[in-house]
C-alpha cells in the first residue's frame, strides 16, 4: 500500500511540475524524439524483437554439428555361494553428429524463422506508430486544455466586471435585483467551468508525462505533419502496401507456407554423419588406455510408417497457412476501415474548423454590439450574458476542432503506415531493428554452412503459396463505396 501511494504521489508531482517550472518552449518534435528514445512500451517491443531475432541462429544451428562429451562410472556387487564379486569401471567418450541432408526440414525452418523476424519488425513498427499517435494526441490535448483554461479565465474576468457594472447600475436604479442575480449566477457557473478546465488540464498533463516521459511546459503550436495526403485513394493505396499490420500478416503467411514445406519434408530421407571416440577402464584409476575405440560412419533414415503423424502435421500446417491467408485479407479490410474512418474524421474536422472560425468572428462582433446596446438601454443584462456565453462556447468549440483536425491527420498517417519517428523528425536517431538481426544471424557459423544448406534444399518440397497476395485484393466496389463515404463525410460536429 505504501509503495502504491508513493507511485501515485510521484505521478501527481510529475503532472504538477510544469506549474512551478520556469517558462521554456517545447515542440512536438522534442516530445516525439524523447518518447522515441525512452517510452517503455516501445523499448519493451524492441527488446521483444531482439529476442525474436535469436530464432534465426537457432534454426541455422541445424546446419552445424553437435558434439557431446559423456562420462560414466559403474559399480556392481554380486553375492554368490563362492563369495562376493565386485566390479567397477570408468568410461569417457566424445561423440559428433552432423546433418548432411534433412530433405529441406532445416532449410525451411530457417526460412520460417527469417519470415517471423520480418513480421516482428512490422509489429514493432505498429507499436511505434501507436506510441507516436499517443504522443501527438497528448501534446495537442495539453495545448487544447491550456487554451480552454485561458478562455475560462478570460470569461471569469469579463463576468466579474459585468457583475460590478450590474451592482453599480442597480445602486442608481437603472436595473433590478433580478439582473444582478443573473450576473451572479453566470459568474458562479464560470467559476465552476474554470475548475473543470483546470482539472482537465491536470489530467492531460499526466497523460502527456506518462507517454512522453516528462511533464509538459510551454508547448509551442505544432508544425504541420509531413506527408498528410489530400486524396483518399492515394492514402488507401499506400495503406494497403505499407501498413504494418498488413505487412506483418504477409510475412506471417510466408512463415506459415515455409512450415508447410517443412512438414512435407518429414516424408523425405535424412542423412547424418557420426563419429565417436572414447576409452574405458575396468578400475577407477582413470587409466583409459585399457580399452579405447574410434568409430565413424554415416546413416540414412527413410520414414516408412509414422502412424499418421506426418500426415497430420502437414494437414495442421496447411490449415495454419490457410488461417494466415485469411488473416491477411482481414488486415486489408481493417486498413480500409481505418483509412476511411480517419480520412472522414479529417474531412469533418477541417469543415468544423472553418465553420468554427466563422462562428467566433460573428460571435465576437455580436458580443461587442450587445454590450454597447446594453449601455444605452436597448439590451438587457441577460442579453449580454447570453451573448458572452455564446462567444465562449464558439471559442471552445474552435479550439477542440483544431485539436481534432490534428489528431485526425495523425490517424490518417498511422493507418497508412507512415507515422514513424524518422518521418516525423528528420534529425531523430532512428532505431535500426535490422542491425541486431544481422549481428546475430550468423552467430556460431562454420565454413561449411552454405554448402550444407544448399545440399539440404536439393529436391526439398517447394514452398507453395496458400494464395498469392494478388489473388485476394480488396473488393474494388468496396473501395469505391468507402472512398465516396469518406470524402462526403458530414461537416461540423466534434
N, C-alpha and C positions, 0 to 999 in steps of 0.2 A: 504493500500500500504506500509505503514511504517512497519507494522507487517511482511508482506511478505519479505521485504528487510532484516529485522532482522534475519528471519529464514534462508534466503539464505546466509547471512553473517556468521551465526553460522555454517552452513554446510561447507562452504568454509574453515573457521578456523579449523574445526574438521578434514577436509581432509588434511590440510597442517601442522597440529600439529606435525605429525611424523617427519617432516623435521627438526624442531628445538628441538625435544625431545632428551634426552640422549639415547645413544645406549643401548638397552636391548633386550633380546631374548624373543620371544613369540612363543608358539607352537600351533598347530592346536587343541590340547586338551584344551588349555586355551581358545581359541576362541569359541569352541563348548560349554564349560562349561559356559562361560559368556552369550552367546546367549541363552542357555537353561534357564538361570535364568532371563534374562532381555528383551528378544526380545518382542516387543509389540504385534506382530501378534500371537505369542504363548501364551502370557499372556492373551490376549483377548479371545482366544479359550478356555483356561482353565476356565475363568470366565463364558463363554457361557455354558460350560459343567456343572459347578456348578449350574447354573440356571436351566439346564435341569434336574439335579438330583432332583429338587423340584417337578417334575411331579409325582414321586412315592409317597411321603407323601400326595400329593393332591388326587391321586387315592385311596389311603388307607383311606382317610377321609370318604369314603362311608361306611366303616365298623363301624363308630362311630356315636353316637347320635348327633343331632343338638338341641340346646337349644336357645330359643328366649324369650326375655322379651318384652312385649308390654305395652303401656300406652296410654290411650285416654281420651280426655276431650271433652264433648259435651255441647253445649248451644243451646237452641231453644227459639223462641219467636213467640207466636201465638196471633194474634189480632182477637177477636170475638166481637159480639154485646154486650156480657156481660162484656167485658173488655179484658185486656191483660194477657196472661198466659205465664209465663217464667219458664223454667226448665233448670237445669244444672246437669251434672253428671261427675264422675271421675271413671275410671276403670284401674286396673293394673293386669297383668297376666303373667304367665310364662308357656311356652309350650315346651315339649320334644318329639322328634321323633327319633325312632331307626329302621334302616333297619334290618329285620330278614332274609329276603330271597329276592333276586332280579333275580333269575334264572341264575345267573352267570354274570350279567352285571358288577357288581363291581369287581368280581374276574378276569374276562378277561380284564377289564380296568387296573387293577394292572399289569397283565402280559404284556399288551401292553406298559405300561409306563416303566416297567423294561427293555423290549427289546429296546425301544427307547433310554434309558440311555446307554445301551451297544453299540448301534450303534453310539451314540455320542462319546463314548470313542474311538471307532475306527476312527471316523472323527478327533478327537484330535490327534491320532497317525499319521494320514495322514498329518495334518498341521505341526506337529513336524518334520516329515521326510522332508517335503518341506522346512522348515526353515533351518534344518541342511544341506540339499543339497545346499541351497544358501550360507551357511557359508563355506562349503567345496569349492564351486566354487569361492567365493570371496577371500578366502585365497590363493588358487593356482593361481588365476588371478593376485593378487598383486605380488606373487613371480615370475610369468612369466614375468610381465611387468618390475619388478626390474632387472631381468636377461637380458631382451631385452635392457633396458636402459644401462646396463653395456656394452653390446655388441656394442651398438651405440656409446658410449663414447670411447671405445677402437678403433673402426673403425675410429672415428674422429681423434684420436691421430695418428694412422697409416697414414691416408691420409695427415695430416699436415706435418708429417715427409717426406712423399713421395713428397709433393709439394716443400718442402725445397730442397730435393735432385734434383728434376727436375730443380729448379731455378739455383742451383749450376752447374749442368751439362750443362744447357743452356748457362751460362756465359762462359764456356770453350769451347762451340761449339760442345758438344757431341750429343745434341738433338736439335730439332727445337722448335719454339714457339708453334706449334700445340701440342706437348707433354705437355708443361706447361699448355696450356689451358685445355687439357683433365684432368690434375690433379686438376686444379681449379674448373672445372665443377663437378667432383666427390666429392670434398670437400664441395661444396655448397649443393649438394644433401645429403651428410652425415649430414650436419648441419640441414637440413630440417627433415631428418629422426629422428635425436635426439630430435628435438622439438616435433615431433609427438609422440615419445616414452614417453617423459615427460608428455604430455597431457593425454595419455592413462593411465599412472600410476596414475595420479591425479584422473581420472575417477574411476579406480579400487579401489583406497583408499577410495573415497567417498562411493562407493557401500559397501565396507567392513565395514566402520563405521556405515552405516545405518542398516546393518543386525546384526552385532556383538555388537555394542554399544560403541566402542572406535576406535580411529584411529590406523592403524597398525604401528608397529615399525620395529624391526629387526626380520622378520619372519624366523623361522627355517624350514628346509626341513621337510615336513610332514611325519609322520610314516605311514607304510602300514596300510590300512584299514582292520579291522578284519572281517573274515567271507566271503571274496570275493570268490565265487565259481569258480572252474576250469572246471565245466561241465554244459552245457546249460540245460540239462534235470533236473539236481538237482536244478538249480536256478528256473526253471519254476514250478517244483513240490512244492517248498517252497512258491513261489509267489502265486500260486492258493489257498494256505491254509492260509498264514499269511499276505498277502497284506491287508492293512487297508480298502481299497475301497471294496474289496470282502467281508471282514468280516462285514463291516458296512451294505452292501447290504443284507447279510444273516440275521442280526438282524432286519433290516427294514422289511424283509419278515416275520419274526416271529411276529413282531408287527402288521403287516397287517393281518396275519392269526388270531391273537387274536381279532382284531377288527371285523373280520367276525363272530367269535363266539359270540362276544358281541352284534352284530346286530341281530343275530338269537335269542339271549336271550330276545329280546324285545317281542317275542311271549310268553314267559314264565310268569307265575303268579308271583306276588311280595307280600310280607307280611311285614307289618310295625306295630310297636307298638308305641302308642302315650299316652301322659299324659299331663294334664294341670291343673293349679291351678291359681285362681285369685279372686279378690274382686272388688266390685263396690260400689260407694256411690252416693246417689242422690243429694248431695250437695258438693260443692267444699271445704269440710272441712277435706279431707284426712282421714276420718273415714271409712276405707274399711271394717269394720266389719258389715256394714249394710247388705251386701249380699256377701257371699263367696261360691266358688264352686270348687270341685276337680273332674276331670274326668280322666279315664284311660281306655285303650282298645287296640284292635288290628284290623287291617283291611287287607283284601286280595283283590288284584286287578288283574283281568284277562282280557287281551285285546281281544276283540271280533272283532272289526272293527276299523281300523285306516285310512280308505280312501286310502289304498295303501302305506302309509308312511313307515311301517315296511318292506314291500316287496322291496320298492325302496332302503331303507337303506342297506338291505342285498345285493342287486344287486350291489350297489355302492361299498360296502366293498369288494365284490368278485372281481370286476374289479380292485380295488386298489391293492389287493393281487396279481392279475394276472400281473399288471404292475410292482410290486415289484419283482416277479419271473423273468420277462423279463429283468429287470434292473440288477438282479444278473448275468444272463447269459452275459449281455453286459459288466459288470465289469470283468468277467472272460476273455472275449475276449480282453478287454483293457489291462489286465495284461499280457496276451500272447503277445500282441503287444509291450508293454513297456519292458518286459524282453527281447524279441527278439531284439528290436531296441538297447537297452542298451548293450546287450551282443555283438551284431555285432559291435557296436562302440568300445567296449573294445578290441575285436579281431583286428579290423583295427588299433586302436591306438597303440597296442603293436607291430604290424608289422611295423608301421610307426616309432616308437621309435627305433627299431632295425635297420631299413634302415637309419634313421637319424644319428645314432651313426657312422655307416659305412661311411656315406657321409661326416660327419665332419672330421673324421680321414683322409679320402682321400683328402678332400679339403685343410686341414692343410698341408699335405705333398706337394700337388701341389702348394700351395701358396708360401711355402718356396723355392721350386725348381725354380719357375718362377722368384722370386726375385733375386736368385743367378745367374740365367741365364741372367737376365737383366743387371746385373753388368758387365758381360763380353761381352755384346752386342748381345747375342743370342735371347733376347726377347725385345719387345718394351714396352714403358710406358703403352700403352693401355692394353697389355697382363697382366701386373702386376695389373692394376686397375680392370680388369675384373675378374681375379682370386681372388683378395681380396673381390670383391663383391660376388662372388660365395661362398666363405668361410663364410661370414657374413650371407648370406641367409640360408646356411645349418645350422648354429648355431641357428638362429632364428626359423627355422622350427623344430629343435630338441627340443628347449625349449617349443614351442607350442604343440608338440606331447606329451611330458611328462605331460603337463597340461591336455591335452585331455584324456590321459590314466587314470589319477587320477579321473577326473570328471566322466568318464565312469564307473569306479569302484563304485563310489558313486551312480550313476544312477542305476546300477545293484542291489545294496543293497536296494535302495529305492523301486524299482519295486518288489523286494522280500518281502518288509515289514520289513527290518532289519536295516534300517538306523536310529537308535534310540540313544538318548543320553547315557543311561546306557550301551548299547552295544559298543559304540564308546569310551567312557571314563568310565572305571570301577569305578573310585573314585567319580563320579558325584553324587550329592544329588538328586536322582530320585524323580520326582513328582508322587505321588500316586493318580491317578484320582478316585480310588475306596474309598479312605478314607472319602471324603466328602459325597459320596453316602451312605456309611454305617452309617455315623453320623446322616444324616437327614432322613433316610428311615423310622425309627420308631418314628419320632417326633410326639408327641401327642398321642402315643399309649395307649390303655386301656387294662386291663387284658383279656377282652373277645374278643379281635380282632381275635386271631387264631380260636376260636370257630365259630364266625360269618363268617369268611372266609371259613372255612371248610364246614359249612352248605350251604353257598351260592354256592359252587361248586358242590353240590349234584344234580344230574340229569341235570346239566347245559350242553348246547351244547358243544360238543367236538371241540377242535382246529384241523381242518383238513388241512394238508399241501396242499398248492396250487400245489406244485410239489416239491418233495424232492430234496435236493441239488444233490444227487447221480443220480437222474433221468435225469439230464441235464448236463452231463460232456462236457468239451471242446472236440470237434471232434478230434479223435485220429490221423487221417490223417493230419488234420490241424496242430497239434502239431509236427508231424514228418516232414512235409514240412517246417515249420517255423524253427525247430531245424537245419535242413540241411542248410537253407539260412543263419541263424545266424552264424553257425560255418564255413561257407565258404565265409564270408564277404570279399570283396576285400581289400587287404592290400595297405597301402600307402594313402596319402591324409590326410587332416586335417578335 
